[in-house]
Amino acid sequence: MARRADILERFGQRVRALRKEQGFSQETFAAACELDRTYVGGIERGERNVALRNIEAIAQTLGISLAELMTGL
């Protein structure tokens, strides 16, 4: 059986897909979340273990619930 991607990688992929779906550049998305662009890049690459407050900011910026953000992880 193939190894399932790490939760950080899956979360990052989900954030990137939703961000792009909504037409945000990484820079404008980070600004809207009040996060640094390099931090958002690290999230999307699965390099960051994201704080719950930041997960909430990401969901709010995307206009979705935390449950929707976590769907499929």
CHARMM internal coordinates of N, CA and C (Angstrom, degrees):
IC EDIT
DIST 1 N 1 CA 1.4491
DIST 1 CA 1 C 1.5380
ANGL 1 N 1 CA 1 C 108.74
DIST 1 C 2 N 1.3100
ANGL 1 CA 1 C 2 N 116.70
DIHE 1 N 1 CA 1 C 2 N 139.70
DIST 2 N 2 CA 1.4638
ANGL 1 C 2 N 2 CA 121.56
DIHE 1 CA 1 C 2 N 2 CA 179.72
DIST 2 CA 2 C 1.5195
ANGL 2 N 2 CA 2 C 110.53
DIHE 1 C 2 N 2 CA 2 C -71.10
DIST 2 C 3 N 1.3182
ANGL 2 CA 2 C 3 N 115.40
DIHE 2 N 2 CA 2 C 3 N 143.90
DIST 3 N 3 CA 1.4694
ANGL 2 C 3 N 3 CA 121.26
DIHE 2 CA 2 C 3 N 3 CA 178.60
DIST 3 CA 3 C 1.5195
ANGL 3 N 3 CA 3 C 109.21
DIHE 2 C 3 N 3 CA 3 C -70.52
DIST 3 C 4 N 1.3153
ANGL 3 CA 3 C 4 N 116.43
DIHE 3 N 3 CA 3 C 4 N 130.15
DIST 4 N 4 CA 1.4589
ANGL 3 C 4 N 4 CA 121.37
DIHE 3 CA 3 C 4 N 4 CA 177.09
DIST 4 CA 4 C 1.5283
ANGL 4 N 4 CA 4 C 108.97
DIHE 3 C 4 N 4 CA 4 C -75.41
DIST 4 C 5 N 1.3177
ANGL 4 CA 4 C 5 N 116.07
DIHE 4 N 4 CA 4 C 5 N 138.79
DIST 5 N 5 CA 1.4664
ANGL 4 C 5 N 5 CA 120.45
DIHE 4 CA 4 C 5 N 5 CA -179.04
DIST 5 CA 5 C 1.5307
ANGL 5 N 5 CA 5 C 110.12
DIHE 4 C 5 N 5 CA 5 C -57.84
DIST 5 C 6 N 1.2920
ANGL 5 CA 5 C 6 N 115.18
DIHE 5 N 5 CA 5 C 6 N 146.52
DIST 6 N 6 CA 1.4552
ANGL 5 C 6 N 6 CA 123.20
DIHE 5 CA 5 C 6 N 6 CA 177.42
DIST 6 CA 6 C 1.5281
ANGL 6 N 6 CA 6 C 110.38
DIHE 5 C 6 N 6 CA 6 C -55.56
DIST 6 C 7 N 1.3266
ANGL 6 CA 6 C 7 N 117.70
DIHE 6 N 6 CA 6 C 7 N 148.69
DIST 7 N 7 CA 1.4688
ANGL 6 C 7 N 7 CA 122.62
DIHE 6 CA 6 C 7 N 7 CA -179.58
DIST 7 CA 7 C 1.5237
ANGL 7 N 7 CA 7 C 111.82
DIHE 6 C 7 N 7 CA 7 C -56.57
DIST 7 C 8 N 1.3261
ANGL 7 CA 7 C 8 N 118.28
DIHE 7 N 7 CA 7 C 8 N -37.07
DIST 8 N 8 CA 1.4660
ANGL 7 C 8 N 8 CA 120.36
DIHE 7 CA 7 C 8 N 8 CA 179.08
DIST 8 CA 8 C 1.5252
ANGL 8 N 8 CA 8 C 110.59
DIHE 7 C 8 N 8 CA 8 C -65.61
DIST 8 C 9 N 1.3269
ANGL 8 CA 8 C 9 N 116.70
DIHE 8 N 8 CA 8 C 9 N -40.08
DIST 9 N 9 CA 1.4652
ANGL 8 C 9 N 9 CA 120.77
DIHE 8 CA 8 C 9 N 9 CA 177.50
DIST 9 CA 9 C 1.5269
ANGL 9 N 9 CA 9 C 110.88
DIHE 8 C 9 N 9 CA 9 C -66.68
DIST 9 C 10 N 1.3233
ANGL 9 CA 9 C 10 N 116.53
DIHE 9 N 9 CA 9 C 10 N -44.28
DIST 10 N 10 CA 1.4742
ANGL 9 C 10 N 10 CA 120.34
DIHE 9 CA 9 C 10 N 10 CA -179.67
DIST 10 CA 10 C 1.5205
ANGL 10 N 10 CA 10 C 110.60
DIHE 9 C 10 N 10 CA 10 C -63.91
DIST 10 C 11 N 1.3374
ANGL 10 CA 10 C 11 N 116.93
DIHE 10 N 10 CA 10 C 11 N -42.31
DIST 11 N 11 CA 1.4557
ANGL 10 C 11 N 11 CA 120.19
DIHE 10 CA 10 C 11 N 11 CA 178.48
DIST 11 CA 11 C 1.5255
ANGL 11 N 11 CA 11 C 110.37
DIHE 10 C 11 N 11 CA 11 C -62.93
DIST 11 C 12 N 1.3160
ANGL 11 CA 11 C 12 N 116.83
DIHE 11 N 11 CA 11 C 12 N -44.81
DIST 12 N 12 CA 1.4581
ANGL 11 C 12 N 12 CA 121.16
DIHE 11 CA 11 C 12 N 12 CA 179.33
DIST 12 CA 12 C 1.5160
ANGL 12 N 12 CA 12 C 112.49
DIHE 11 C 12 N 12 CA 12 C -60.98
DIST 12 C 13 N 1.3218
ANGL 12 CA 12 C 13 N 116.40
DIHE 12 N 12 CA 12 C 13 N -41.74
DIST 13 N 13 CA 1.4607
ANGL 12 C 13 N 13 CA 120.64
DIHE 12 CA 12 C 13 N 13 CA 177.85
DIST 13 CA 13 C 1.5245
ANGL 13 N 13 CA 13 C 110.65
DIHE 12 C 13 N 13 CA 13 C -63.75
DIST 13 C 14 N 1.3231
ANGL 13 CA 13 C 14 N 116.12
DIHE 13 N 13 CA 13 C 14 N -39.17
DIST 14 N 14 CA 1.4676
ANGL 13 C 14 N 14 CA 120.70
DIHE 13 CA 13 C 14 N 14 CA 179.32
DIST 14 CA 14 C 1.5306
ANGL 14 N 14 CA 14 C 110.60
DIHE 13 C 14 N 14 CA 14 C -65.64
DIST 14 C 15 N 1.3161
ANGL 14 CA 14 C 15 N 117.14
DIHE 14 N 14 CA 14 C 15 N -45.22
DIST 15 N 15 CA 1.4624
ANGL 14 C 15 N 15 CA 120.84
DIHE 14 CA 14 C 15 N 15 CA 178.80
DIST 15 CA 15 C 1.5240
ANGL 15 N 15 CA 15 C 110.05
DIHE 14 C 15 N 15 CA 15 C -61.10
DIST 15 C 16 N 1.3269
ANGL 15 CA 15 C 16 N 117.29
DIHE 15 N 15 CA 15 C 16 N -47.08
DIST 16 N 16 CA 1.4691
ANGL 15 C 16 N 16 CA 121.22
DIHE 15 CA 15 C 16 N 16 CA -179.29
DIST 16 CA 16 C 1.5316
ANGL 16 N 16 CA 16 C 110.94
DIHE 15 C 16 N 16 CA 16 C -59.56
DIST 16 C 17 N 1.3263
ANGL 16 CA 16 C 17 N 116.50
DIHE 16 N 16 CA 16 C 17 N -45.67
DIST 17 N 17 CA 1.4676
ANGL 16 C 17 N 17 CA 120.05
DIHE 16 CA 16 C 17 N 17 CA -178.93
DIST 17 CA 17 C 1.5263
ANGL 17 N 17 CA 17 C 111.22
DIHE 16 C 17 N 17 CA 17 C -62.21
DIST 17 C 18 N 1.3305
ANGL 17 CA 17 C 18 N 117.29
DIHE 17 N 17 CA 17 C 18 N -45.21
DIST 18 N 18 CA 1.4680
ANGL 17 C 18 N 18 CA 120.83
DIHE 17 CA 17 C 18 N 18 CA -179.51
DIST 18 CA 18 C 1.5245
ANGL 18 N 18 CA 18 C 111.20
DIHE 17 C 18 N 18 CA 18 C -67.42
DIST 18 C 19 N 1.3257
ANGL 18 CA 18 C 19 N 116.60
DIHE 18 N 18 CA 18 C 19 N -39.50
DIST 19 N 19 CA 1.4650
ANGL 18 C 19 N 19 CA 120.64
DIHE 18 CA 18 C 19 N 19 CA 178.38
DIST 19 CA 19 C 1.5217
ANGL 19 N 19 CA 19 C 110.35
DIHE 18 C 19 N 19 CA 19 C -60.61
DIST 19 C 20 N 1.3198
ANGL 19 CA 19 C 20 N 116.68
DIHE 19 N 19 CA 19 C 20 N -48.85
DIST 20 N 20 CA 1.4603
ANGL 19 C 20 N 20 CA 121.05
DIHE 19 CA 19 C 20 N 20 CA -179.24
DIST 20 CA 20 C 1.5266
ANGL 20 N 20 CA 20 C 111.34
DIHE 19 C 20 N 20 CA 20 C -65.63
DIST 20 C 21 N 1.3258
ANGL 20 CA 20 C 21 N 116.04
DIHE 20 N 20 CA 20 C 21 N -39.21
DIST 21 N 21 CA 1.4665
ANGL 20 C 21 N 21 CA 121.50
DIHE 20 CA 20 C 21 N 21 CA 178.34
DIST 21 CA 21 C 1.5300
ANGL 21 N 21 CA 21 C 111.12
DIHE 20 C 21 N 21 CA 21 C -56.82
DIST 21 C 22 N 1.3218
ANGL 21 CA 21 C 22 N 115.64
DIHE 21 N 21 CA 21 C 22 N -35.30
DIST 22 N 22 CA 1.4646
ANGL 21 C 22 N 22 CA 120.83
DIHE 21 CA 21 C 22 N 22 CA -178.98
DIST 22 CA 22 C 1.5249
ANGL 22 N 22 CA 22 C 113.02
DIHE 21 C 22 N 22 CA 22 C -91.07
DIST 22 C 23 N 1.3220
ANGL 22 CA 22 C 23 N 117.04
DIHE 22 N 22 CA 22 C 23 N 1.33
DIST 23 N 23 CA 1.4518
ANGL 22 C 23 N 23 CA 121.17
DIHE 22 CA 22 C 23 N 23 CA 174.51
DIST 23 CA 23 C 1.5122
ANGL 23 N 23 CA 23 C 116.30
DIHE 22 C 23 N 23 CA 23 C 80.91
DIST 23 C 24 N 1.3238
ANGL 23 CA 23 C 24 N 116.73
DIHE 23 N 23 CA 23 C 24 N 15.83
DIST 24 N 24 CA 1.4678
ANGL 23 C 24 N 24 CA 120.75
DIHE 23 CA 23 C 24 N 24 CA 177.75
DIST 24 CA 24 C 1.5288
ANGL 24 N 24 CA 24 C 109.67
DIHE 23 C 24 N 24 CA 24 C -80.91
DIST 24 C 25 N 1.3099
ANGL 24 CA 24 C 25 N 116.71
DIHE 24 N 24 CA 24 C 25 N 137.61
DIST 25 N 25 CA 1.4623
ANGL 24 C 25 N 25 CA 119.35
DIHE 24 CA 24 C 25 N 25 CA 163.73
DIST 25 CA 25 C 1.5281
ANGL 25 N 25 CA 25 C 105.57
DIHE 24 C 25 N 25 CA 25 C -77.51
DIST 25 C 26 N 1.3033
ANGL 25 CA 25 C 26 N 116.18
DIHE 25 N 25 CA 25 C 26 N 163.75
DIST 26 N 26 CA 1.4637
ANGL 25 C 26 N 26 CA 118.93
DIHE 25 CA 25 C 26 N 26 CA 178.43
DIST 26 CA 26 C 1.5322
ANGL 26 N 26 CA 26 C 110.35
DIHE 25 C 26 N 26 CA 26 C -61.65
DIST 26 C 27 N 1.3066
ANGL 26 CA 26 C 27 N 116.33
DIHE 26 N 26 CA 26 C 27 N -38.59
DIST 27 N 27 CA 1.4668
ANGL 26 C 27 N 27 CA 121.06
DIHE 26 CA 26 C 27 N 27 CA -178.52
DIST 27 CA 27 C 1.5328
ANGL 27 N 27 CA 27 C 111.89
DIHE 26 C 27 N 27 CA 27 C -67.08
DIST 27 C 28 N 1.3234
ANGL 27 CA 27 C 28 N 117.62
DIHE 27 N 27 CA 27 C 28 N -46.75
DIST 28 N 28 CA 1.4711
ANGL 27 C 28 N 28 CA 119.49
DIHE 27 CA 27 C 28 N 28 CA -179.39
DIST 28 CA 28 C 1.5258
ANGL 28 N 28 CA 28 C 111.14
DIHE 27 C 28 N 28 CA 28 C -69.25
DIST 28 C 29 N 1.3222
ANGL 28 CA 28 C 29 N 116.24
DIHE 28 N 28 CA 28 C 29 N -34.57
DIST 29 N 29 CA 1.4603
ANGL 28 C 29 N 29 CA 120.03
DIHE 28 CA 28 C 29 N 29 CA 177.61
DIST 29 CA 29 C 1.5237
ANGL 29 N 29 CA 29 C 110.68
DIHE 28 C 29 N 29 CA 29 C -64.79
DIST 29 C 30 N 1.3152
ANGL 29 CA 29 C 30 N 116.35
DIHE 29 N 29 CA 29 C 30 N -46.34
DIST 30 N 30 CA 1.4648
ANGL 29 C 30 N 30 CA 120.54
DIHE 29 CA 29 C 30 N 30 CA 179.53
DIST 30 CA 30 C 1.5226
ANGL 30 N 30 CA 30 C 110.60
DIHE 29 C 30 N 30 CA 30 C -59.62
DIST 30 C 31 N 1.3205
ANGL 30 CA 30 C 31 N 116.62
DIHE 30 N 30 CA 30 C 31 N -43.68
DIST 31 N 31 CA 1.4643
ANGL 30 C 31 N 31 CA 120.54
DIHE 30 CA 30 C 31 N 31 CA 179.18
DIST 31 CA 31 C 1.5247
ANGL 31 N 31 CA 31 C 111.05
DIHE 30 C 31 N 31 CA 31 C -62.46
DIST 31 C 32 N 1.3177
ANGL 31 CA 31 C 32 N 117.10
DIHE 31 N 31 CA 31 C 32 N -42.17
DIST 32 N 32 CA 1.4658
ANGL 31 C 32 N 32 CA 120.84
DIHE 31 CA 31 C 32 N 32 CA 179.53
DIST 32 CA 32 C 1.5264
ANGL 32 N 32 CA 32 C 111.64
DIHE 31 C 32 N 32 CA 32 C -65.40
DIST 32 C 33 N 1.3301
ANGL 32 CA 32 C 33 N 116.87
DIHE 32 N 32 CA 32 C 33 N -31.86
DIST 33 N 33 CA 1.4769
ANGL 32 C 33 N 33 CA 122.14
DIHE 32 CA 32 C 33 N 33 CA 177.76
DIST 33 CA 33 C 1.5258
ANGL 33 N 33 CA 33 C 111.85
DIHE 32 C 33 N 33 CA 33 C -82.72
DIST 33 C 34 N 1.3330
ANGL 33 CA 33 C 34 N 116.60
DIHE 33 N 33 CA 33 C 34 N -9.52
DIST 34 N 34 CA 1.4619
ANGL 33 C 34 N 34 CA 123.16
DIHE 33 CA 33 C 34 N 34 CA -172.90
DIST 34 CA 34 C 1.5233
ANGL 34 N 34 CA 34 C 111.27
DIHE 33 C 34 N 34 CA 34 C 60.97
DIST 34 C 35 N 1.3520
ANGL 34 CA 34 C 35 N 114.49
DIHE 34 N 34 CA 34 C 35 N 42.56
DIST 35 N 35 CA 1.4561
ANGL 34 C 35 N 35 CA 122.51
DIHE 34 CA 34 C 35 N 35 CA 176.81
DIST 35 CA 35 C 1.5245
ANGL 35 N 35 CA 35 C 108.02
DIHE 34 C 35 N 35 CA 35 C -123.79
DIST 35 C 36 N 1.3078
ANGL 35 CA 35 C 36 N 116.65
DIHE 35 N 35 CA 35 C 36 N 158.37
DIST 36 N 36 CA 1.4567
ANGL 35 C 36 N 36 CA 121.04
DIHE 35 CA 35 C 36 N 36 CA 176.95
DIST 36 CA 36 C 1.5330
ANGL 36 N 36 CA 36 C 109.62
DIHE 35 C 36 N 36 CA 36 C -73.47
DIST 36 C 37 N 1.3255
ANGL 36 CA 36 C 37 N 116.51
DIHE 36 N 36 CA 36 C 37 N 143.39
DIST 37 N 37 CA 1.4620
ANGL 36 C 37 N 37 CA 120.77
DIHE 36 CA 36 C 37 N 37 CA -178.73
DIST 37 CA 37 C 1.5266
ANGL 37 N 37 CA 37 C 111.51
DIHE 36 C 37 N 37 CA 37 C -60.42
DIST 37 C 38 N 1.3223
ANGL 37 CA 37 C 38 N 117.57
DIHE 37 N 37 CA 37 C 38 N -38.75
DIST 38 N 38 CA 1.4615
ANGL 37 C 38 N 38 CA 119.42
DIHE 37 CA 37 C 38 N 38 CA -179.91
DIST 38 CA 38 C 1.5329
ANGL 38 N 38 CA 38 C 111.51
DIHE 37 C 38 N 38 CA 38 C -67.48
DIST 38 C 39 N 1.3357
ANGL 38 CA 38 C 39 N 116.39
DIHE 38 N 38 CA 38 C 39 N -30.55
DIST 39 N 39 CA 1.4591
ANGL 38 C 39 N 39 CA 120.92
DIHE 38 CA 38 C 39 N 39 CA 176.45
DIST 39 CA 39 C 1.5266
ANGL 39 N 39 CA 39 C 109.70
DIHE 38 C 39 N 39 CA 39 C -67.32
DIST 39 C 40 N 1.3360
ANGL 39 CA 39 C 40 N 117.00
DIHE 39 N 39 CA 39 C 40 N -44.22
DIST 40 N 40 CA 1.4670
ANGL 39 C 40 N 40 CA 121.09
DIHE 39 CA 39 C 40 N 40 CA 178.27
DIST 40 CA 40 C 1.5327
ANGL 40 N 40 CA 40 C 109.45
DIHE 39 C 40 N 40 CA 40 C -62.69
DIST 40 C 41 N 1.3201
ANGL 40 CA 40 C 41 N 116.94
DIHE 40 N 40 CA 40 C 41 N -41.01
DIST 41 N 41 CA 1.4642
ANGL 40 C 41 N 41 CA 120.09
DIHE 40 CA 40 C 41 N 41 CA 176.50
DIST 41 CA 41 C 1.5231
ANGL 41 N 41 CA 41 C 111.62
DIHE 40 C 41 N 41 CA 41 C -59.08
DIST 41 C 42 N 1.3238
ANGL 41 CA 41 C 42 N 116.17
DIHE 41 N 41 CA 41 C 42 N -41.49
DIST 42 N 42 CA 1.4621
ANGL 41 C 42 N 42 CA 120.91
DIHE 41 CA 41 C 42 N 42 CA 177.28
DIST 42 CA 42 C 1.5210
ANGL 42 N 42 CA 42 C 112.34
DIHE 41 C 42 N 42 CA 42 C -64.54
DIST 42 C 43 N 1.3159
ANGL 42 CA 42 C 43 N 116.67
DIHE 42 N 42 CA 42 C 43 N -37.65
DIST 43 N 43 CA 1.4687
ANGL 42 C 43 N 43 CA 121.00
DIHE 42 CA 42 C 43 N 43 CA 175.94
DIST 43 CA 43 C 1.5214
ANGL 43 N 43 CA 43 C 109.05
DIHE 42 C 43 N 43 CA 43 C -61.56
DIST 43 C 44 N 1.3208
ANGL 43 CA 43 C 44 N 115.89
DIHE 43 N 43 CA 43 C 44 N -50.09
DIST 44 N 44 CA 1.4638
ANGL 43 C 44 N 44 CA 120.53
DIHE 43 CA 43 C 44 N 44 CA -175.96
DIST 44 CA 44 C 1.5258
ANGL 44 N 44 CA 44 C 112.69
DIHE 43 C 44 N 44 CA 44 C -64.77
DIST 44 C 45 N 1.3121
ANGL 44 CA 44 C 45 N 118.00
DIHE 44 N 44 CA 44 C 45 N -26.83
DIST 45 N 45 CA 1.4658
ANGL 44 C 45 N 45 CA 121.88
DIHE 44 CA 44 C 45 N 45 CA 177.20
DIST 45 CA 45 C 1.5330
ANGL 45 N 45 CA 45 C 112.17
DIHE 44 C 45 N 45 CA 45 C -87.93
DIST 45 C 46 N 1.3265
ANGL 45 CA 45 C 46 N 117.33
DIHE 45 N 45 CA 45 C 46 N -1.69
DIST 46 N 46 CA 1.4599
ANGL 45 C 46 N 46 CA 120.79
DIHE 45 CA 45 C 46 N 46 CA 179.85
DIST 46 CA 46 C 1.5086
ANGL 46 N 46 CA 46 C 113.53
DIHE 45 C 46 N 46 CA 46 C 76.74
DIST 46 C 47 N 1.3326
ANGL 46 CA 46 C 47 N 117.21
DIHE 46 N 46 CA 46 C 47 N 23.76
DIST 47 N 47 CA 1.4563
ANGL 46 C 47 N 47 CA 121.80
DIHE 46 CA 46 C 47 N 47 CA -177.86
DIST 47 CA 47 C 1.5213
ANGL 47 N 47 CA 47 C 113.29
DIHE 46 C 47 N 47 CA 47 C -97.35
DIST 47 C 48 N 1.3064
ANGL 47 CA 47 C 48 N 117.32
DIHE 47 N 47 CA 47 C 48 N -11.51
DIST 48 N 48 CA 1.4725
ANGL 47 C 48 N 48 CA 121.80
DIHE 47 CA 47 C 48 N 48 CA -175.27
DIST 48 CA 48 C 1.5214
ANGL 48 N 48 CA 48 C 110.99
DIHE 47 C 48 N 48 CA 48 C -114.34
DIST 48 C 49 N 1.3201
ANGL 48 CA 48 C 49 N 115.83
DIHE 48 N 48 CA 48 C 49 N 136.20
DIST 49 N 49 CA 1.4558
ANGL 48 C 49 N 49 CA 122.32
DIHE 48 CA 48 C 49 N 49 CA 171.07
DIST 49 CA 49 C 1.5272
ANGL 49 N 49 CA 49 C 105.12
DIHE 48 C 49 N 49 CA 49 C -92.90
DIST 49 C 50 N 1.3007
ANGL 49 CA 49 C 50 N 116.85
DIHE 49 N 49 CA 49 C 50 N 99.93
DIST 50 N 50 CA 1.4612
ANGL 49 C 50 N 50 CA 123.78
DIHE 49 CA 49 C 50 N 50 CA -165.93
DIST 50 CA 50 C 1.5241
ANGL 50 N 50 CA 50 C 111.81
DIHE 49 C 50 N 50 CA 50 C -76.68
DIST 50 C 51 N 1.3229
ANGL 50 CA 50 C 51 N 115.95
DIHE 50 N 50 CA 50 C 51 N 134.27
DIST 51 N 51 CA 1.4641
ANGL 50 C 51 N 51 CA 121.89
DIHE 50 CA 50 C 51 N 51 CA 176.52
DIST 51 CA 51 C 1.5278
ANGL 51 N 51 CA 51 C 109.84
DIHE 50 C 51 N 51 CA 51 C -68.48
DIST 51 C 52 N 1.3037
ANGL 51 CA 51 C 52 N 116.13
DIHE 51 N 51 CA 51 C 52 N 149.37
DIST 52 N 52 CA 1.4620
ANGL 51 C 52 N 52 CA 121.70
DIHE 51 CA 51 C 52 N 52 CA -178.66
DIST 52 CA 52 C 1.5270
ANGL 52 N 52 CA 52 C 111.98
DIHE 51 C 52 N 52 CA 52 C -58.17
DIST 52 C 53 N 1.3120
ANGL 52 CA 52 C 53 N 117.76
DIHE 52 N 52 CA 52 C 53 N -38.45
DIST 53 N 53 CA 1.4770
ANGL 52 C 53 N 53 CA 120.74
DIHE 52 CA 52 C 53 N 53 CA 177.83
DIST 53 CA 53 C 1.5267
ANGL 53 N 53 CA 53 C 111.18
DIHE 52 C 53 N 53 CA 53 C -61.62
DIST 53 C 54 N 1.3140
ANGL 53 CA 53 C 54 N 116.23
DIHE 53 N 53 CA 53 C 54 N -37.75
DIST 54 N 54 CA 1.4564
ANGL 53 C 54 N 54 CA 119.83
DIHE 53 CA 53 C 54 N 54 CA 179.22
DIST 54 CA 54 C 1.5266
ANGL 54 N 54 CA 54 C 111.45
DIHE 53 C 54 N 54 CA 54 C -73.06
DIST 54 C 55 N 1.3208
ANGL 54 CA 54 C 55 N 117.12
DIHE 54 N 54 CA 54 C 55 N -34.70
DIST 55 N 55 CA 1.4644
ANGL 54 C 55 N 55 CA 120.72
DIHE 54 CA 54 C 55 N 55 CA 174.97
DIST 55 CA 55 C 1.5240
ANGL 55 N 55 CA 55 C 109.40
DIHE 54 C 55 N 55 CA 55 C -62.24
DIST 55 C 56 N 1.3245
ANGL 55 CA 55 C 56 N 116.41
DIHE 55 N 55 CA 55 C 56 N -41.67
DIST 56 N 56 CA 1.4620
ANGL 55 C 56 N 56 CA 120.40
DIHE 55 CA 55 C 56 N 56 CA 177.64
DIST 56 CA 56 C 1.5303
ANGL 56 N 56 CA 56 C 111.01
DIHE 55 C 56 N 56 CA 56 C -63.32
DIST 56 C 57 N 1.3285
ANGL 56 CA 56 C 57 N 117.79
DIHE 56 N 56 CA 56 C 57 N -41.85
DIST 57 N 57 CA 1.4685
ANGL 56 C 57 N 57 CA 121.51
DIHE 56 CA 56 C 57 N 57 CA 178.64
DIST 57 CA 57 C 1.5286
ANGL 57 N 57 CA 57 C 110.78
DIHE 56 C 57 N 57 CA 57 C -62.75
DIST 57 C 58 N 1.3095
ANGL 57 CA 57 C 58 N 116.84
DIHE 57 N 57 CA 57 C 58 N -39.35
DIST 58 N 58 CA 1.4705
ANGL 57 C 58 N 58 CA 121.25
DIHE 57 CA 57 C 58 N 58 CA 178.15
DIST 58 CA 58 C 1.5220
ANGL 58 N 58 CA 58 C 110.15
DIHE 57 C 58 N 58 CA 58 C -63.55
DIST 58 C 59 N 1.3326
ANGL 58 CA 58 C 59 N 116.84
DIHE 58 N 58 CA 58 C 59 N -47.75
DIST 59 N 59 CA 1.4655
ANGL 58 C 59 N 59 CA 120.59
DIHE 58 CA 58 C 59 N 59 CA 179.83
DIST 59 CA 59 C 1.5231
ANGL 59 N 59 CA 59 C 110.93
DIHE 58 C 59 N 59 CA 59 C -61.39
DIST 59 C 60 N 1.3236
ANGL 59 CA 59 C 60 N 117.29
DIHE 59 N 59 CA 59 C 60 N -44.50
DIST 60 N 60 CA 1.4588
ANGL 59 C 60 N 60 CA 120.67
DIHE 59 CA 59 C 60 N 60 CA 179.99
DIST 60 CA 60 C 1.5255
ANGL 60 N 60 CA 60 C 111.39
DIHE 59 C 60 N 60 CA 60 C -62.32
DIST 60 C 61 N 1.3106
ANGL 60 CA 60 C 61 N 116.87
DIHE 60 N 60 CA 60 C 61 N -42.14
DIST 61 N 61 CA 1.4655
ANGL 60 C 61 N 61 CA 120.62
DIHE 60 CA 60 C 61 N 61 CA 179.28
DIST 61 CA 61 C 1.5243
ANGL 61 N 61 CA 61 C 110.82
DIHE 60 C 61 N 61 CA 61 C -63.51
DIST 61 C 62 N 1.3215
ANGL 61 CA 61 C 62 N 116.20
DIHE 61 N 61 CA 61 C 62 N -36.50
DIST 62 N 62 CA 1.4559
ANGL 61 C 62 N 62 CA 120.56
DIHE 61 CA 61 C 62 N 62 CA 178.34
DIST 62 CA 62 C 1.5288
ANGL 62 N 62 CA 62 C 112.23
DIHE 61 C 62 N 62 CA 62 C -78.70
DIST 62 C 63 N 1.3323
ANGL 62 CA 62 C 63 N 116.93
DIHE 62 N 62 CA 62 C 63 N -11.24
DIST 63 N 63 CA 1.4592
ANGL 62 C 63 N 63 CA 121.22
DIHE 62 CA 62 C 63 N 63 CA -179.75
DIST 63 CA 63 C 1.5116
ANGL 63 N 63 CA 63 C 113.82
DIHE 62 C 63 N 63 CA 63 C 72.34
DIST 63 C 64 N 1.3495
ANGL 63 CA 63 C 64 N 115.30
DIHE 63 N 63 CA 63 C 64 N 31.97
DIST 64 N 64 CA 1.4629
ANGL 63 C 64 N 64 CA 120.27
DIHE 63 CA 63 C 64 N 64 CA 179.77
DIST 64 CA 64 C 1.5242
ANGL 64 N 64 CA 64 C 109.80
DIHE 63 C 64 N 64 CA 64 C -129.95
DIST 64 C 65 N 1.3165
ANGL 64 CA 64 C 65 N 116.06
DIHE 64 N 64 CA 64 C 65 N 165.85
DIST 65 N 65 CA 1.4640
ANGL 64 C 65 N 65 CA 120.74
DIHE 64 CA 64 C 65 N 65 CA 178.14
DIST 65 CA 65 C 1.5303
ANGL 65 N 65 CA 65 C 109.82
DIHE 64 C 65 N 65 CA 65 C -79.20
DIST 65 C 66 N 1.3178
ANGL 65 CA 65 C 66 N 115.53
DIHE 65 N 65 CA 65 C 66 N 164.42
DIST 66 N 66 CA 1.4590
ANGL 65 C 66 N 66 CA 120.24
DIHE 65 CA 65 C 66 N 66 CA 175.03
DIST 66 CA 66 C 1.5261
ANGL 66 N 66 CA 66 C 110.25
DIHE 65 C 66 N 66 CA 66 C -59.86
DIST 66 C 67 N 1.3329
ANGL 66 CA 66 C 67 N 116.43
DIHE 66 N 66 CA 66 C 67 N -39.62
DIST 67 N 67 CA 1.4705
ANGL 66 C 67 N 67 CA 120.44
DIHE 66 CA 66 C 67 N 67 CA 179.94
DIST 67 CA 67 C 1.5259
ANGL 67 N 67 CA 67 C 110.39
DIHE 66 C 67 N 67 CA 67 C -62.30
DIST 67 C 68 N 1.3251
ANGL 67 CA 67 C 68 N 117.68
DIHE 67 N 67 CA 67 C 68 N -41.56
DIST 68 N 68 CA 1.4576
ANGL 67 C 68 N 68 CA 120.92
DIHE 67 CA 67 C 68 N 68 CA 178.92
DIST 68 CA 68 C 1.5247
ANGL 68 N 68 CA 68 C 111.08
DIHE 67 C 68 N 68 CA 68 C -65.34
DIST 68 C 69 N 1.3160
ANGL 68 CA 68 C 69 N 116.30
DIHE 68 N 68 CA 68 C 69 N -39.16
DIST 69 N 69 CA 1.4633
ANGL 68 C 69 N 69 CA 120.59
DIHE 68 CA 68 C 69 N 69 CA 178.91
DIST 69 CA 69 C 1.5242
ANGL 69 N 69 CA 69 C 110.42
DIHE 68 C 69 N 69 CA 69 C -62.42
DIST 69 C 70 N 1.3118
ANGL 69 CA 69 C 70 N 117.30
DIHE 69 N 69 CA 69 C 70 N -35.75
DIST 70 N 70 CA 1.4533
ANGL 69 C 70 N 70 CA 122.27
DIHE 69 CA 69 C 70 N 70 CA -175.80
DIST 70 CA 70 C 1.5345
ANGL 70 N 70 CA 70 C 113.24
DIHE 69 C 70 N 70 CA 70 C -86.93
DIST 70 C 71 N 1.3088
ANGL 70 CA 70 C 71 N 117.33
DIHE 70 N 70 CA 70 C 71 N -6.02
DIST 71 N 71 CA 1.4639
ANGL 70 C 71 N 71 CA 121.17
DIHE 70 CA 70 C 71 N 71 CA -177.37
DIST 71 CA 71 C 1.5267
ANGL 71 N 71 CA 71 C 110.77
DIHE 70 C 71 N 71 CA 71 C -56.73
DIST 71 C 72 N 1.3139
ANGL 71 CA 71 C 72 N 115.84
DIHE 71 N 71 CA 71 C 72 N 129.29
DIST 72 N 72 CA 1.4481
ANGL 71 C 72 N 72 CA 122.07
DIHE 71 CA 71 C 72 N 72 CA 175.87
DIST 72 CA 72 C 1.5066
ANGL 72 N 72 CA 72 C 115.91
DIHE 71 C 72 N 72 CA 72 C 85.74
DIST 72 C 73 N 1.3161
ANGL 72 CA 72 C 73 N 117.56
DIHE 72 N 72 CA 72 C 73 N -0.73
DIST 73 N 73 CA 1.4622
ANGL 72 C 73 N 73 CA 119.19
DIHE 72 CA 72 C 73 N 73 CA -179.37
DIST 73 CA 73 C 1.5107
ANGL 73 N 73 CA 73 C 110.37
DIHE 72 C 73 N 73 CA 73 C -78.00
END
COOR INIT
IC SEED 1 N 1 CA 1 C
IC BUILD
